[in-house]
Amino acid sequence: MKKLLRTGLGLFAVAVLFTACKKDHVCTCKYTNSLGVEGTETHTLKNQTRADAVENCENFERNSSFSTINCNL
């Protein structure tokens, strides 16, 4: 039982370390304007956790009558 508990705690600790580490992420945005022109742009999000990078990547998204921009990590 103790071995199972230690293994579970060890796996939990590893999962926390991997999700909490900060690193660079690349946000890729695809856009289409009202004329049908499509393109791609990238943004480097430096030294961020994955959760922060996802949130910041979503901030690049826009929808208007002139263009649509969808972004993902």
PEZIQUI-V59086 format. One record per run of one state. SS is the DSSP state (a for helix, b for strand, c for the rest). FROM is the first residue (numbers start at 1). TO is the last residue. Records with the same first field share a line. If there is no record, write none. Layout:
# PEZIQUI-V59086
SS: FROM-TO + FROM-TO
This chain:
# PEZIQUI-V59086
c: 1-1 + 21-22 + 34-37 + 49-49 + 59-61 + 64-66 + 73-73
a: 2-20 + 50-58
b: 23-33 + 38-48 + 62-63 + 67-72
